[in-house]
């Protein structure tokens, strides 16, 4: 059902089968998607496709297994934007509800919020309790900054040639090797030169002197969650 979703759609009903998604769309007109592997599997690769939605209702099925899966998926998708249709005699799966002549719109409106506005679980606090991720190779930096934390901006300044780029690339590489997604916006140094610096730091050797090792290290470097913007030089604000 993904090709039928518009860019402006902000609400979605997630189902476990194609016929359920069709029944929902027919009865209510709401945007509906069917999970490709059934009601008990939400592959991580699908999560980016669901980012545009501010409200997601999970109506996966009519058995206990589907209900447990819905609660698990809501945690993956963010509890704050998810609601759940609890299985029951008056709330079967969408296709069955349509066949029984039930009001599907009314069932959707009665969906339960996945989270209570006044109650949080440790799962929701876990990242904040953790505090941040320390650098593996910079113990003194850990003492100063106490790790890399979500929502913080750190600015490094210094005169030309003082080693800002060399240090920041090591700083980013350290975190990147620990799984932190890293996006470089390097407006002064082109991406090829920057990638060469980081690859040298990653391999801890000058690969131009050992070209037979280049492919091996490049393959390992390519697996890092590292990305580069294509902007270079002066850019308009837009």
KEMIVO-806003 format. One record per residue (C-alpha): residue in one letter; z, y, x; chain; residue number from 1. Coordinates in steps of 0.05 Angstrom, whole numbers. Example, Ala and Ser with C-alpha at 12.3 -4.5 7.8 and 13.67 -1.06 7.14 Angstrom:
// residues 2
<node><r>A</r><Z>156</Z><Y>-90</Y><X>246</X><c>A</c><k>1</k></node>
<node><r>S</r><Z>143</Z><Y>-21</Y><X>273</X><c>A</c><k>2</k></node>
This chain:
// residues 238
<node><r>X</r><Z>0</Z><Y>0</Y><X>0</X><c>A</c><k>1</k></node>
<node><r>X</r><Z>3</Z><Y>47</Y><X>60</X><c>A</c><k>2</k></node>
<node><r>X</r><Z>-68</Z><Y>77</Y><X>50</X><c>A</c><k>3</k></node>
<node><r>X</r><Z>-46</Z><Y>102</Y><X>-19</X><c>A</c><k>4</k></node>
<node><r>X</r><Z>12</Z><Y>143</Y><X>9</X><c>A</c><k>5</k></node>
<node><r>X</r><Z>-2</Z><Y>218</Y><X>15</X><c>A</c><k>6</k></node>
<node><r>X</r><Z>24</Z><Y>262</Y><X>71</X><c>A</c><k>7</k></node>
<node><r>X</r><Z>64</Z><Y>303</Y><X>21</X><c>A</c><k>8</k></node>
<node><r>X</r><Z>100</Z><Y>244</Y><X>-9</X><c>A</c><k>9</k></node>
<node><r>X</r><Z>174</Z><Y>249</Y><X>5</X><c>A</c><k>10</k></node>
<node><r>X</r><Z>202</Z><Y>194</Y><X>-40</X><c>A</c><k>11</k></node>
<node><r>X</r><Z>186</Z><Y>120</Y><X>-33</X><c>A</c><k>12</k></node>
<node><r>X</r><Z>205</Z><Y>54</Y><X>-64</X><c>A</c><k>13</k></node>
<node><r>X</r><Z>205</Z><Y>-4</Y><X>-14</X><c>A</c><k>14</k></node>
<node><r>X</r><Z>192</Z><Y>-74</Y><X>-43</X><c>A</c><k>15</k></node>
<node><r>X</r><Z>186</Z><Y>-144</Y><X>-17</X><c>A</c><k>16</k></node>
<node><r>X</r><Z>119</Z><Y>-164</Y><X>-48</X><c>A</c><k>17</k></node>
<node><r>X</r><Z>52</Z><Y>-132</Y><X>-62</X><c>A</c><k>18</k></node>
<node><r>X</r><Z>55</Z><Y>-147</Y><X>-137</X><c>A</c><k>19</k></node>
<node><r>X</r><Z>123</Z><Y>-112</Y><X>-142</X><c>A</c><k>20</k></node>
<node><r>X</r><Z>94</Z><Y>-50</Y><X>-109</X><c>A</c><k>21</k></node>
<node><r>X</r><Z>35</Z><Y>-51</Y><X>-158</X><c>A</c><k>22</k></node>
<node><r>X</r><Z>82</Z><Y>-61</Y><X>-217</X><c>A</c><k>23</k></node>
<node><r>X</r><Z>124</Z><Y>-2</Y><X>-196</X><c>A</c><k>24</k></node>
<node><r>X</r><Z>65</Z><Y>44</Y><X>-186</X><c>A</c><k>25</k></node>
<node><r>X</r><Z>35</Z><Y>23</Y><X>-253</X><c>A</c><k>26</k></node>
<node><r>X</r><Z>100</Z><Y>34</Y><X>-291</X><c>A</c><k>27</k></node>
<node><r>X</r><Z>128</Z><Y>96</Y><X>-256</X><c>A</c><k>28</k></node>
<node><r>X</r><Z>73</Z><Y>127</Y><X>-213</X><c>A</c><k>29</k></node>
<node><r>X</r><Z>121</Z><Y>131</Y><X>-154</X><c>A</c><k>30</k></node>
<node><r>X</r><Z>97</Z><Y>118</Y><X>-83</X><c>A</c><k>31</k></node>
<node><r>X</r><Z>111</Z><Y>44</Y><X>-69</X><c>A</c><k>32</k></node>
<node><r>X</r><Z>102</Z><Y>0</Y><X>-8</X><c>A</c><k>33</k></node>
<node><r>X</r><Z>109</Z><Y>-75</Y><X>2</X><c>A</c><k>34</k></node>
<node><r>X</r><Z>139</Z><Y>-102</Y><X>67</X><c>A</c><k>35</k></node>
<node><r>X</r><Z>85</Z><Y>-144</Y><X>103</X><c>A</c><k>36</k></node>
<node><r>X</r><Z>131</Z><Y>-203</Y><X>118</X><c>A</c><k>37</k></node>
<node><r>X</r><Z>170</Z><Y>-207</Y><X>54</X><c>A</c><k>38</k></node>
<node><r>X</r><Z>237</Z><Y>-180</Y><X>30</X><c>A</c><k>39</k></node>
<node><r>X</r><Z>279</Z><Y>-204</Y><X>89</X><c>A</c><k>40</k></node>
<node><r>X</r><Z>241</Z><Y>-174</Y><X>148</X><c>A</c><k>41</k></node>
<node><r>X</r><Z>234</Z><Y>-101</Y><X>168</X><c>A</c><k>42</k></node>
<node><r>X</r><Z>198</Z><Y>-100</Y><X>236</X><c>A</c><k>43</k></node>
<node><r>X</r><Z>219</Z><Y>-41</Y><X>281</X><c>A</c><k>44</k></node>
<node><r>X</r><Z>145</Z><Y>-24</Y><X>290</X><c>A</c><k>45</k></node>
<node><r>X</r><Z>142</Z><Y>-2</Y><X>217</X><c>A</c><k>46</k></node>
<node><r>X</r><Z>198</Z><Y>50</Y><X>222</X><c>A</c><k>47</k></node>
<node><r>X</r><Z>154</Z><Y>108</Y><X>245</X><c>A</c><k>48</k></node>
<node><r>X</r><Z>111</Z><Y>100</Y><X>182</X><c>A</c><k>49</k></node>
<node><r>X</r><Z>174</Z><Y>113</Y><X>140</X><c>A</c><k>50</k></node>
<node><r>X</r><Z>197</Z><Y>176</Y><X>176</X><c>A</c><k>51</k></node>
<node><r>X</r><Z>164</Z><Y>225</Y><X>128</X><c>A</c><k>52</k></node>
<node><r>X</r><Z>206</Z><Y>203</Y><X>69</X><c>A</c><k>53</k></node>
<node><r>X</r><Z>270</Z><Y>240</Y><X>51</X><c>A</c><k>54</k></node>
<node><r>X</r><Z>290</Z><Y>189</Y><X>-1</X><c>A</c><k>55</k></node>
<node><r>X</r><Z>277</Z><Y>114</Y><X>2</X><c>A</c><k>56</k></node>
<node><r>X</r><Z>297</Z><Y>66</Y><X>-54</X><c>A</c><k>57</k></node>
<node><r>X</r><Z>302</Z><Y>-8</Y><X>-34</X><c>A</c><k>58</k></node>
<node><r>X</r><Z>284</Z><Y>-55</Y><X>-91</X><c>A</c><k>59</k></node>
<node><r>X</r><Z>272</Z><Y>-119</Y><X>-54</X><c>A</c><k>60</k></node>
<node><r>X</r><Z>287</Z><Y>-176</Y><X>-101</X><c>A</c><k>61</k></node>
<node><r>X</r><Z>336</Z><Y>-210</Y><X>-148</X><c>A</c><k>62</k></node>
<node><r>X</r><Z>376</Z><Y>-257</Y><X>-103</X><c>A</c><k>63</k></node>
<node><r>X</r><Z>435</Z><Y>-247</Y><X>-56</X><c>A</c><k>64</k></node>
<node><r>X</r><Z>392</Z><Y>-254</Y><X>6</X><c>A</c><k>65</k></node>
<node><r>X</r><Z>348</Z><Y>-195</Y><X>-16</X><c>A</c><k>66</k></node>
<node><r>X</r><Z>410</Z><Y>-154</Y><X>-31</X><c>A</c><k>67</k></node>
<node><r>X</r><Z>440</Z><Y>-166</Y><X>38</X><c>A</c><k>68</k></node>
<node><r>X</r><Z>373</Z><Y>-150</Y><X>70</X><c>A</c><k>69</k></node>
<node><r>X</r><Z>370</Z><Y>-84</Y><X>31</X><c>A</c><k>70</k></node>
<node><r>X</r><Z>438</Z><Y>-63</Y><X>58</X><c>A</c><k>71</k></node>
<node><r>X</r><Z>417</Z><Y>-81</Y><X>129</X><c>A</c><k>72</k></node>
<node><r>X</r><Z>350</Z><Y>-43</Y><X>122</X><c>A</c><k>73</k></node>
<node><r>X</r><Z>386</Z><Y>18</Y><X>95</X><c>A</c><k>74</k></node>
<node><r>X</r><Z>426</Z><Y>22</Y><X>160</X><c>A</c><k>75</k></node>
<node><r>X</r><Z>362</Z><Y>19</Y><X>200</X><c>A</c><k>76</k></node>
<node><r>X</r><Z>329</Z><Y>73</Y><X>158</X><c>A</c><k>77</k></node>
<node><r>X</r><Z>391</Z><Y>119</Y><X>155</X><c>A</c><k>78</k></node>
<node><r>X</r><Z>442</Z><Y>109</Y><X>100</X><c>A</c><k>79</k></node>
<node><r>X</r><Z>439</Z><Y>181</Y><X>78</X><c>A</c><k>80</k></node>
<node><r>X</r><Z>368</Z><Y>176</Y><X>52</X><c>A</c><k>81</k></node>
<node><r>X</r><Z>371</Z><Y>107</Y><X>22</X><c>A</c><k>82</k></node>
<node><r>X</r><Z>389</Z><Y>80</Y><X>-47</X><c>A</c><k>83</k></node>
<node><r>X</r><Z>393</Z><Y>7</Y><X>-69</X><c>A</c><k>84</k></node>
<node><r>X</r><Z>375</Z><Y>-28</Y><X>-134</X><c>A</c><k>85</k></node>
<node><r>X</r><Z>429</Z><Y>-80</Y><X>-143</X><c>A</c><k>86</k></node>
<node><r>X</r><Z>401</Z><Y>-148</Y><X>-168</X><c>A</c><k>87</k></node>
<node><r>X</r><Z>422</Z><Y>-169</Y><X>-238</X><c>A</c><k>88</k></node>
<node><r>X</r><Z>398</Z><Y>-195</Y><X>-304</X><c>A</c><k>89</k></node>
<node><r>X</r><Z>379</Z><Y>-125</Y><X>-327</X><c>A</c><k>90</k></node>
<node><r>X</r><Z>351</Z><Y>-107</Y><X>-258</X><c>A</c><k>91</k></node>
<node><r>X</r><Z>305</Z><Y>-164</Y><X>-235</X><c>A</c><k>92</k></node>
<node><r>X</r><Z>249</Z><Y>-153</Y><X>-185</X><c>A</c><k>93</k></node>
<node><r>X</r><Z>198</Z><Y>-99</Y><X>-207</X><c>A</c><k>94</k></node>
<node><r>X</r><Z>144</Z><Y>-147</Y><X>-231</X><c>A</c><k>95</k></node>
<node><r>X</r><Z>192</Z><Y>-187</Y><X>-274</X><c>A</c><k>96</k></node>
<node><r>X</r><Z>222</Z><Y>-122</Y><X>-301</X><c>A</c><k>97</k></node>
<node><r>X</r><Z>153</Z><Y>-98</Y><X>-321</X><c>A</c><k>98</k></node>
<node><r>X</r><Z>138</Z><Y>-165</Y><X>-355</X><c>A</c><k>99</k></node>
<node><r>X</r><Z>203</Z><Y>-161</Y><X>-394</X><c>A</c><k>100</k></node>
<node><r>X</r><Z>187</Z><Y>-91</Y><X>-418</X><c>A</c><k>101</k></node>
<node><r>X</r><Z>246</Z><Y>-59</Y><X>-382</X><c>A</c><k>102</k></node>
<node><r>X</r><Z>246</Z><Y>15</Y><X>-364</X><c>A</c><k>103</k></node>
<node><r>X</r><Z>232</Z><Y>16</Y><X>-289</X><c>A</c><k>104</k></node>
<node><r>X</r><Z>243</Z><Y>91</Y><X>-284</X><c>A</c><k>105</k></node>
<node><r>X</r><Z>312</Z><Y>84</Y><X>-313</X><c>A</c><k>106</k></node>
<node><r>X</r><Z>328</Z><Y>27</Y><X>-264</X><c>A</c><k>107</k></node>
<node><r>X</r><Z>306</Z><Y>71</Y><X>-205</X><c>A</c><k>108</k></node>
<node><r>X</r><Z>350</Z><Y>129</Y><X>-229</X><c>A</c><k>109</k></node>
<node><r>X</r><Z>409</Z><Y>82</Y><X>-231</X><c>A</c><k>110</k></node>
<node><r>X</r><Z>400</Z><Y>60</Y><X>-158</X><c>A</c><k>111</k></node>
<node><r>X</r><Z>464</Z><Y>62</Y><X>-117</X><c>A</c><k>112</k></node>
<node><r>X</r><Z>469</Z><Y>108</Y><X>-57</X><c>A</c><k>113</k></node>
<node><r>X</r><Z>472</Z><Y>67</Y><X>7</X><c>A</c><k>114</k></node>
<node><r>X</r><Z>528</Z><Y>111</Y><X>33</X><c>A</c><k>115</k></node>
<node><r>X</r><Z>586</Z><Y>146</Y><X>0</X><c>A</c><k>116</k></node>
<node><r>X</r><Z>588</Z><Y>221</Y><X>14</X><c>A</c><k>117</k></node>
<node><r>X</r><Z>663</Z><Y>218</Y><X>30</X><c>A</c><k>118</k></node>
<node><r>X</r><Z>664</Z><Y>153</Y><X>69</X><c>A</c><k>119</k></node>
<node><r>X</r><Z>634</Z><Y>135</Y><X>136</X><c>A</c><k>120</k></node>
<node><r>X</r><Z>633</Z><Y>70</Y><X>176</X><c>A</c><k>121</k></node>
<node><r>X</r><Z>643</Z><Y>62</Y><X>250</X><c>A</c><k>122</k></node>
<node><r>X</r><Z>569</Z><Y>45</Y><X>254</X><c>A</c><k>123</k></node>
<node><r>X</r><Z>554</Z><Y>117</Y><X>234</X><c>A</c><k>124</k></node>
<node><r>X</r><Z>603</Z><Y>144</Y><X>286</X><c>A</c><k>125</k></node>
<node><r>X</r><Z>585</Z><Y>96</Y><X>341</X><c>A</c><k>126</k></node>
<node><r>X</r><Z>537</Z><Y>142</Y><X>379</X><c>A</c><k>127</k></node>
<node><r>X</r><Z>584</Z><Y>201</Y><X>376</X><c>A</c><k>128</k></node>
<node><r>X</r><Z>644</Z><Y>159</Y><X>399</X><c>A</c><k>129</k></node>
<node><r>X</r><Z>602</Z><Y>133</Y><X>457</X><c>A</c><k>130</k></node>
<node><r>X</r><Z>593</Z><Y>205</Y><X>480</X><c>A</c><k>131</k></node>
<node><r>X</r><Z>532</Z><Y>197</Y><X>523</X><c>A</c><k>132</k></node>
<node><r>X</r><Z>495</Z><Y>157</Y><X>576</X><c>A</c><k>133</k></node>
<node><r>X</r><Z>515</Z><Y>167</Y><X>648</X><c>A</c><k>134</k></node>
<node><r>X</r><Z>467</Z><Y>169</Y><X>707</X><c>A</c><k>135</k></node>
<node><r>X</r><Z>464</Z><Y>105</Y><X>747</X><c>A</c><k>136</k></node>
<node><r>X</r><Z>449</Z><Y>139</Y><X>814</X><c>A</c><k>137</k></node>
<node><r>X</r><Z>486</Z><Y>206</Y><X>807</X><c>A</c><k>138</k></node>
<node><r>X</r><Z>561</Z><Y>195</Y><X>804</X><c>A</c><k>139</k></node>
<node><r>X</r><Z>576</Z><Y>268</Y><X>822</X><c>A</c><k>140</k></node>
<node><r>X</r><Z>531</Z><Y>291</Y><X>765</X><c>A</c><k>141</k></node>
<node><r>X</r><Z>569</Z><Y>246</Y><X>717</X><c>A</c><k>142</k></node>
<node><r>X</r><Z>633</Z><Y>281</Y><X>739</X><c>A</c><k>143</k></node>
<node><r>X</r><Z>603</Z><Y>349</Y><X>724</X><c>A</c><k>144</k></node>
<node><r>X</r><Z>563</Z><Y>337</Y><X>660</X><c>A</c><k>145</k></node>
<node><r>X</r><Z>598</Z><Y>274</Y><X>634</X><c>A</c><k>146</k></node>
<node><r>X</r><Z>531</Z><Y>242</Y><X>618</X><c>A</c><k>147</k></node>
<node><r>X</r><Z>468</Z><Y>256</Y><X>578</X><c>A</c><k>148</k></node>
<node><r>X</r><Z>485</Z><Y>269</Y><X>505</X><c>A</c><k>149</k></node>
<node><r>X</r><Z>444</Z><Y>276</Y><X>442</X><c>A</c><k>150</k></node>
<node><r>X</r><Z>436</Z><Y>348</Y><X>417</X><c>A</c><k>151</k></node>
<node><r>X</r><Z>451</Z><Y>382</Y><X>484</X><c>A</c><k>152</k></node>
<node><r>X</r><Z>405</Z><Y>426</Y><X>525</X><c>A</c><k>153</k></node>
<node><r>X</r><Z>414</Z><Y>430</Y><X>600</X><c>A</c><k>154</k></node>
<node><r>X</r><Z>378</Z><Y>483</Y><X>642</X><c>A</c><k>155</k></node>
<node><r>X</r><Z>369</Z><Y>476</Y><X>717</X><c>A</c><k>156</k></node>
<node><r>X</r><Z>349</Z><Y>539</Y><X>755</X><c>A</c><k>157</k></node>
<node><r>X</r><Z>333</Z><Y>555</Y><X>826</X><c>A</c><k>158</k></node>
<node><r>X</r><Z>282</Z><Y>591</Y><X>871</X><c>A</c><k>159</k></node>
<node><r>X</r><Z>212</Z><Y>564</Y><X>885</X><c>A</c><k>160</k></node>
<node><r>X</r><Z>214</Z><Y>505</Y><X>932</X><c>A</c><k>161</k></node>
<node><r>X</r><Z>288</Z><Y>490</Y><X>923</X><c>A</c><k>162</k></node>
<node><r>X</r><Z>274</Z><Y>421</Y><X>895</X><c>A</c><k>163</k></node>
<node><r>X</r><Z>280</Z><Y>430</Y><X>820</X><c>A</c><k>164</k></node>
<node><r>X</r><Z>220</Z><Y>386</Y><X>802</X><c>A</c><k>165</k></node>
<node><r>X</r><Z>239</Z><Y>333</Y><X>853</X><c>A</c><k>166</k></node>
<node><r>X</r><Z>310</Z><Y>329</Y><X>826</X><c>A</c><k>167</k></node>
<node><r>X</r><Z>292</Z><Y>333</Y><X>752</X><c>A</c><k>168</k></node>
<node><r>X</r><Z>241</Z><Y>277</Y><X>760</X><c>A</c><k>169</k></node>
<node><r>X</r><Z>296</Z><Y>234</Y><X>792</X><c>A</c><k>170</k></node>
<node><r>X</r><Z>344</Z><Y>255</Y><X>737</X><c>A</c><k>171</k></node>
<node><r>X</r><Z>294</Z><Y>236</Y><X>682</X><c>A</c><k>172</k></node>
<node><r>X</r><Z>273</Z><Y>172</Y><X>717</X><c>A</c><k>173</k></node>
<node><r>X</r><Z>346</Z><Y>149</Y><X>722</X><c>A</c><k>174</k></node>
<node><r>X</r><Z>354</Z><Y>156</Y><X>647</X><c>A</c><k>175</k></node>
<node><r>X</r><Z>285</Z><Y>129</Y><X>631</X><c>A</c><k>176</k></node>
<node><r>X</r><Z>301</Z><Y>65</Y><X>669</X><c>A</c><k>177</k></node>
<node><r>X</r><Z>361</Z><Y>57</Y><X>623</X><c>A</c><k>178</k></node>
<node><r>X</r><Z>317</Z><Y>61</Y><X>561</X><c>A</c><k>179</k></node>
<node><r>X</r><Z>321</Z><Y>135</Y><X>544</X><c>A</c><k>180</k></node>
<node><r>X</r><Z>254</Z><Y>159</Y><X>517</X><c>A</c><k>181</k></node>
<node><r>X</r><Z>230</Z><Y>217</Y><X>560</X><c>A</c><k>182</k></node>
<node><r>X</r><Z>177</Z><Y>269</Y><X>545</X><c>A</c><k>183</k></node>
<node><r>X</r><Z>154</Z><Y>315</Y><X>601</X><c>A</c><k>184</k></node>
<node><r>X</r><Z>127</Z><Y>384</Y><X>586</X><c>A</c><k>185</k></node>
<node><r>X</r><Z>104</Z><Y>404</Y><X>656</X><c>A</c><k>186</k></node>
<node><r>X</r><Z>66</Z><Y>470</Y><X>651</X><c>A</c><k>187</k></node>
<node><r>X</r><Z>63</Z><Y>485</Y><X>726</X><c>A</c><k>188</k></node>
<node><r>X</r><Z>51</Z><Y>417</Y><X>758</X><c>A</c><k>189</k></node>
<node><r>X</r><Z>-5</Z><Y>375</Y><X>730</X><c>A</c><k>190</k></node>
<node><r>X</r><Z>11</Z><Y>306</Y><X>702</X><c>A</c><k>191</k></node>
<node><r>X</r><Z>-24</Z><Y>267</Y><X>756</X><c>A</c><k>192</k></node>
<node><r>X</r><Z>17</Z><Y>299</Y><X>811</X><c>A</c><k>193</k></node>
<node><r>X</r><Z>81</Z><Y>293</Y><X>772</X><c>A</c><k>194</k></node>
<node><r>X</r><Z>68</Z><Y>219</Y><X>756</X><c>A</c><k>195</k></node>
<node><r>X</r><Z>54</Z><Y>207</Y><X>830</X><c>A</c><k>196</k></node>
<node><r>X</r><Z>121</Z><Y>238</Y><X>849</X><c>A</c><k>197</k></node>
<node><r>X</r><Z>158</Z><Y>196</Y><X>798</X><c>A</c><k>198</k></node>
<node><r>X</r><Z>121</Z><Y>132</Y><X>817</X><c>A</c><k>199</k></node>
<node><r>X</r><Z>140</Z><Y>143</Y><X>890</X><c>A</c><k>200</k></node>
<node><r>X</r><Z>213</Z><Y>154</Y><X>869</X><c>A</c><k>201</k></node>
<node><r>X</r><Z>211</Z><Y>93</Y><X>824</X><c>A</c><k>202</k></node>
<node><r>X</r><Z>182</Z><Y>48</Y><X>879</X><c>A</c><k>203</k></node>
<node><r>X</r><Z>226</Z><Y>81</Y><X>933</X><c>A</c><k>204</k></node>
<node><r>X</r><Z>166</Z><Y>80</Y><X>980</X><c>A</c><k>205</k></node>
<node><r>X</r><Z>99</Z><Y>115</Y><X>993</X><c>A</c><k>206</k></node>
<node><r>X</r><Z>49</Z><Y>70</Y><X>958</X><c>A</c><k>207</k></node>
<node><r>X</r><Z>-11</Z><Y>105</Y><X>991</X><c>A</c><k>208</k></node>
<node><r>X</r><Z>12</Z><Y>70</Y><X>1055</X><c>A</c><k>209</k></node>
<node><r>X</r><Z>16</Z><Y>2</Y><X>1019</X><c>A</c><k>210</k></node>
<node><r>X</r><Z>-41</Z><Y>3</Y><X>968</X><c>A</c><k>211</k></node>
<node><r>X</r><Z>-37</Z><Y>-72</Y><X>958</X><c>A</c><k>212</k></node>
<node><r>X</r><Z>30</Z><Y>-60</Y><X>922</X><c>A</c><k>213</k></node>
<node><r>X</r><Z>3</Z><Y>-4</Y><X>877</X><c>A</c><k>214</k></node>
<node><r>X</r><Z>-15</Z><Y>-47</Y><X>816</X><c>A</c><k>215</k></node>
<node><r>X</r><Z>51</Z><Y>-84</Y><X>817</X><c>A</c><k>216</k></node>
<node><r>X</r><Z>92</Z><Y>-20</Y><X>817</X><c>A</c><k>217</k></node>
<node><r>X</r><Z>45</Z><Y>16</Y><X>769</X><c>A</c><k>218</k></node>
<node><r>X</r><Z>52</Z><Y>-41</Y><X>718</X><c>A</c><k>219</k></node>
<node><r>X</r><Z>128</Z><Y>-36</Y><X>722</X><c>A</c><k>220</k></node>
<node><r>X</r><Z>126</Z><Y>40</Y><X>718</X><c>A</c><k>221</k></node>
<node><r>X</r><Z>80</Z><Y>36</Y><X>657</X><c>A</c><k>222</k></node>
<node><r>X</r><Z>132</Z><Y>-3</Y><X>618</X><c>A</c><k>223</k></node>
<node><r>X</r><Z>182</Z><Y>56</Y><X>621</X><c>A</c><k>224</k></node>
<node><r>X</r><Z>189</Z><Y>97</Y><X>556</X><c>A</c><k>225</k></node>
<node><r>X</r><Z>157</Z><Y>157</Y><X>592</X><c>A</c><k>226</k></node>
<node><r>X</r><Z>108</Z><Y>207</Y><X>562</X><c>A</c><k>227</k></node>
<node><r>X</r><Z>72</Z><Y>270</Y><X>585</X><c>A</c><k>228</k></node>
<node><r>X</r><Z>48</Z><Y>330</Y><X>545</X><c>A</c><k>229</k></node>
<node><r>X</r><Z>-24</Z><Y>349</Y><X>561</X><c>A</c><k>230</k></node>
<node><r>X</r><Z>-10</Z><Y>425</Y><X>562</X><c>A</c><k>231</k></node>
<node><r>X</r><Z>-18</Z><Y>459</Y><X>630</X><c>A</c><k>232</k></node>
<node><r>X</r><Z>-14</Z><Y>532</Y><X>650</X><c>A</c><k>233</k></node>
<node><r>X</r><Z>-4</Z><Y>589</Y><X>602</X><c>A</c><k>234</k></node>
<node><r>X</r><Z>-5</Z><Y>570</Y><X>528</X><c>A</c><k>235</k></node>
<node><r>X</r><Z>-3</Z><Y>608</Y><X>463</X><c>A</c><k>236</k></node>
<node><r>X</r><Z>61</Z><Y>602</Y><X>423</X><c>A</c><k>237</k></node>
<node><r>X</r><Z>23</Z><Y>567</Y><X>367</X><c>A</c><k>238</k></node>
